[in-house]
Each structure stands twice: as structure tokens, then as C-alpha cells.
Amino acid sequence: MIRKGDIQWWVLEAKKHPESAPTIIEELAKRLAELDAENERLRGEVIRLQRCTLAATESAEVSALQEKVATLQALLDGEVSSEPSVVFLSNRLKSARLPLSQVQRLAREARPVLGRQAMLAVSRLLLAHPHDELLLLTSQGRGLKALPTSIPTLVEGGDWPTADDQELATGERVTAAMAVAAPPRFWTVVTRRGYVRQLLRIDFDRRVERGDQLLESPFSNDAPVALVNGDRGDLLLVTRWGKGVRFPQRAIEGQGSVALELEPDDEIVAALPLLSDTNILVVTAAGYAIRRNMARLEARSRPGGAGRTLIQAFDVLGAFPCEPEDQLLYLTYSGKLTLVSADDIPPYTRSSKGARVRTFDRDPAVAVASVPGTL
């Protein structure tokens, strides 16, 4: 490496001893030649590594695309049902699915969908179509991918059909899951303590493929809890204690931003992209729900500050975009399913505890999902 001090020394020496100038120039040329050769070697090494990384990434992407194509072909050939399924997930990556029609029947009959031991491990449920891709986030900040068709069908009232997946390390658990039909250009990752960061999809996919951490939060033990379409619009975060904050996703700093100030015992439980001033549903484990129009929650110019109260509760389970024919699907501690129509939840213009849509006093809800009415 040639330092600035070296150049100054050579100039001074040439001025003091003009007869030594040719020798200094020869030594300098020799050193520059060595540096140029080293630079070319390093350039070649970088290109080789980039090609290796690109080949590995492309190979993984090709495999994933081939699997998707196979699923779509099976749908076209009638070998796989096009009916959406409800996917049940444990925090240790146990998984199972049931066709939506079967889930609706079990809800009407008030029959347990899982046995008591299996229910102890349930962490979330979501609706997925056969052609979707499941994206999972873990407590160690890693991302995982799966296809709904690769998840085994659940036996009613029984245990999980699969054992723990070895992809998870000791102590690692699933902290977020979503079904994706068409991935966006940008993903917004949200952590439990309200740290948010945007990633290009190609960068996100490479980190997932390599098993790298998706983001590094400034808070200790801060796991990602949500993944949001980050292409456009505002970001809405909802906390366990019913607080909310809204701001443009373009305002998130390149290295990430702290979205809001949280009480020590509070945490983020839901994150939504808001493309317009739509209605949302905020639901609690005790069976209360509130429907609010987001036009009344003005977007801040940038992340930060305290949240505003959306619902007076300390047990918020989730928040969802709301259309008139949508339904909420609750899963209770005893393994029973309950469906609630969005029409049963009146609109609210200010903070309140919401409407009681179901009584869960002796059998609290442990998970909730939204079932669109346009299926």
C-alpha cells in the first residue's frame, strides 16, 4: 500500500538529491507494478466469488421455481385441489393444514381441530392457496421458505403429523409467517420492539438462501415478528396494548428505523401496508374487536414517537385489512375454531374497547387469521 507520507518523502528526497530521482522513479514504478498485479489478482478473485454466489443463488431460485411450476401444473391437471387451506404452525416449525371447507365445518360443529398436547405448541395460523409461498421468520432473525402443498394434512383432533424440523437451532422458534402469491420488489421487516428495515427482494432471497440474519436490531433479544409488502404506501404497526403508529414506508432509513416508543412490557403484534385509507380490524384474545377507518389515523412524516390508542386492550392478537364480507377465524386454547363475520363488528370513530364478538373467558383465543370473503 502506498501512503500519502511515502509520496511526500519521495518528493523531498528528489528535491534534496536530484541525482537520485531516476532511482526513486524506478523503485516507484516497480512498486506500482506490484500493486497493479495484486489488484488484478484480487479483482479476479472477487469476480470468481461473485460468480459462485450467483450460481448458488440462481440454482436455489431455479429449484424453487421448478417446484412452483410443478405445483401449478398439478393444479391444472386436477391432481391438486385449488381450494385454499388453513395452515397451523408451532413455534418449533411443526406444521399441518386443512382445507378451508373442512375448517368451516369444524367451526360450525364446535369440534377440536387439534389435540390438547398439540395445542400447547400452536403459535399462529394463516390462510394459504396452493400456489402461494410461505415465508417464515425465526427468533434468530433468519428467513425460511416452504410451499403449502409440502405441508401434510392434519388429522382432526389429533397430534401434529410431523416432528420438529431440524432447520431450527436449539432455542430458535418461529416468530412470523405469511403466505405470498406474488413477492414485491421490497420487503419491510418489523421486529417485536418496533425496529423496521427495508430489504430488496433479491437481497432478502439471498439472505434466506444463505441462512443469514435479515437485520440487526439495536434492541437486545429482538426478534422479527412481521413481514410487509414494502413497495409503496404507509406502514401501520399495532402493539399488544392497542397502540398504533402509521408513517410512509419511504421514510424508513437505509439502515433501519425505530418506528415508535414502546412500554417495556408492550410489543408489536401486527404490521400492515396501507395503500389507501381503508378499514382495519383489531382483535383481542378476550373476544373483542374494533373496526376503524385509517383516514382518522394520520400518517406521520417519519418513524418515531409514541403510538396512538386504537383499541383499549392489553391482549391484542392481530390486525387485518377489512372488507364487508371478510371473516375472522379464531383458534382457542382447547383447539376449537370460531368464525366471526366482519359485518358483526360495528365501525368506531374513536378509541374504545370495541365490540364483544365472542366470549372466550374460559377458553381464550391463541391465534387468529383473516378469511377474505372474495375466495
Secondary structure, 3 states (H helix, E strand, C coil): CCCHHHHHHHHHHHHHCHHHHHHHHHHHHHHHHHHHHHHHHHHHHHHHHHHHHHHHHHHHHHHHHHHHHHHHHHHHCCCCCCCCEEEEEECCCCEEEEEHHHHHHHHHHCCCCECHHHHCCEEEEEEECCCCEEEEEECCCCEEEECHHHCCECCCCECCCCCCCCCCCCCCCEEEEEEECCCCCEEEEEECCCEEEEEEHHHHHHHHHHCCCCCCCCCCCCCEEEEEECCCCEEEEEECCCEEEEEEHHHCCCCCEECCECCCCCCEEEEEEECCCCEEEEEECCCEEEEEEHHHCCCCCCCCCECEECCCCCCEEEEEECCCCCEEEEEECCCCEEEEEHHHCCEECCCCCCEECCCCCCCCEEEEEEECCCC
